[in-house]
Amino acid sequence: MQELAQNGSAFVNVDNVSKRFGSTVALDSVSFSIDAGEIVGLIGPNGAGKSTLLKAMMGLLKFSGDLSVFGQNPMSNRADLLTKMSYIADVASLPGWMTVRELLNFVSDTHPKFELKRAIELLKDTPIKMNSLIESLSKGMKTRLHLSVILAVNTDFLVLDEPTLGLDVLVRRDFQDRLVEDYFNQQRSILITTHQIDEIESILTRVLFISDGRITLDINKSDLKTKYCKLLTQGNVVFSDPDTQPIYQRQLPEHTELIFEGVDREKLAEYGEVVTPSLEDLFVATNS
Amino acid sequence: MNTFIALIKREVLEHKSLWRVPAVLLGIALLVKMSFTFGNLHIDFDVPKGFDLESTVDSFLVSAVGKALSGMNYIIMLVMFVVAIFYTLSSLYNERQDQSVLFWRSLPISDTQTILAKLAIAMIVIPVLILVLQSVVAVLFLGAQSVDYLGSYLSEATVRMAKIMLWSMLPTIAWCLFCSQMAKKNPFMMALVIPILVIVVDKLFLSGVVSDTFVINRLTGVERYTSGVLIIGSIFSAVCISATIARRGELI
């Protein structure tokens, strides 16, 4: 049964959503909500259920449980929902036969929230010309164009599915900067899916790990520091205290890495250097 | 409405054959015109019964020019129907191939609107274009005489065109759209092979009624158009178009 969620203030409310394809469980009782002012990374390996979850949010497949986007059931009206949220499925999907001007005019004619002036302004300092054929642009420029179009759409929720897949580091960094500078504010939210964690780590405010259809970790980036720490030490350290046990351990040529959850950093300081783990560290630690 | 006009504009921009082929047809008409102004024109081209000029129209034309004109009219119609078929076969297939369907579907446009716009190109824009092209050719061939000619030709041709569109083209176009959305590799083969199989199986093992109603009657001429054929064709078209819309909705 899909019912409208009671929580009207959240942009997205996912409550106990499950999905099976035959005997395969794609989503297993997934629950979370996204509020204004968040940049959420939905992170998981290929086949973890990211796309299934996005499809459910876009109203593209049936599921069990409750899911609402802007208080609406996404199954009921996709076109209407897309006036409130913007969406990039794949940055390589702009129609190559169009010129930039034709593209902007088309979106302007079909999207009630699109601001043509804003799009032109966003493209002003780029090598992208109005008369350029889209297929003649480089991959980086296509990405820039797609993002400029989406950023000129005045919606409060932006969903990006693997947005920087296959882009080089400069384009990737520029993409992230544009998101933060030209779109994000406290009234808006962004949901980004990726399987390359290190790619987007720096701009996220919150992290959702998904693995085998389950959310394995849901944490604000600001809580990361207090909840998790990583100890870099030499040799083999054994902790007798049952409350001070690493959740993950890794032997490297120059040192050993140990990751702890909810352990006082000062307790560990005597064994070596204590730092905050990267998302990649955490992902491996929480999924192994 | 704005959205629908934008969608129609998009189709015309994307599918350049929609205006390139008419330009070529006009070029050919110009050549024919020049050949009977400067050269020796012998028309040896017979159009099927029902498509030749009415005798009342024919009477005031020089017979060679009249023959050339009805020949051009017939060629324009056939060529533009081929354009309509290839346009619908490629339109949904192409946007899946180049992934642009992902972009189109990220805009607040329903699949129904998109597919109805494609249907409108084939069912409204192309037949209107045919009549416009035929009128331009008439003006080119007949000069001042074309006013009288067009007055009588257009009223007759519009009714005939409407019949062809409803009885023959609607199910054909709906089937092509369906194949364009469904085909994994080659929508053209799918659109061609399945009806041929139906005819072969039907003629060999059944009475032939099915293939007569679904395929043969629609291709063999205006005289055989009955209301039963129209109803079956319309139901078939509605099923094809609904299935196409539903199928496009399953893509992310």
Interface residues (C-beta under 8 A of the other chain):
Chain A: S51 L54 K55 M58 L60 L61 R78 A79 D80 L81 L82 T83 S86 Y87 I88 A89 D90 A92 S93 L94 P95 G96 W97 M98 E102 N105 F106 V107 D109 T110 H111 P112 H146
Chain B: N2 T3 I5 A6 L7 K9 R10 L13 E14 E95 D98 Q99 S100 V101 L102 F103 W104 R105 S106 L107 P108 I109 S110 Q113 G249 E250 L251 I252
